[in-house]
Amino acid sequence: VGAVMKSSKGKADGKAVTALLQAKAAS
């Protein structure tokens, strides 16, 4: 999530966060 926050200048992209969480859950 930290990387997403940095890439979006502090505003977390909901879709990106969801995709990241799903990727972690799947791994």
C-alpha positions in Angstrom: 0.0 0.0 0.0 2.9 2.3 0.7 4.0 2.1 -2.9 0.5 3.0 -4.0 0.4 6.0 -1.7 3.7 7.3 -3.1 2.7 6.7 -6.7 -0.6 8.6 -6.2 1.0 11.4 -4.1 -0.6 10.4 -0.8 -4.0 9.4 -2.2 -4.5 5.7 -2.3 -6.0 4.4 -5.5 -8.9 2.2 -4.4 -8.6 -0.1 -7.4 -4.8 -0.4 -7.1 -5.1 -1.1 -3.4 -7.7 -3.8 -4.0 -5.6 -5.4 -6.7 -2.6 -5.3 -4.4 -4.5 -6.9 -1.6 -5.9 -9.6 -3.9 -2.4 -10.3 -5.2 -1.1 -10.8 -1.7 -4.0 -13.0 -0.7 -3.5 -15.1 -3.8 0.2 -15.6 -3.2 
